[in-house]
Amino acid sequence: MNETTLWIIFIAVGIGTFLIRLSFIQIHGKGMVRLDKYKKVLHLLAPAVLATLSIPAIVQQNKTPDLLASLPALAAAAVTAGLAWRFRGVFWPLCLGMLTFWIMRYALP
């Protein structure tokens, strides 16, 4: 793939995402926005972002998809998921899950 083709792809994807966002704003911007309608979806946003960031790091270790991840990664994922369910937030589960990963990674042989 040459450089011109790559730039054409970048520009096309940029215009496409702009048009998708613009259409959403145009459709929903023509009246009063009722936040109570979107409140449940917005509550699910933080866990979705947490899962999106952490699952590829657990499943794709050593640049190959492997469902049998290492013990420290699985333990940290379990701790993070449990704390996220308990605290209903992202900050403490991320901090304590990462701490669990570091402790298990350097404590286990």
Salt bridges, closest charged atoms under 4 A:
ASP36 OD1 - ARG34 NE 3.81
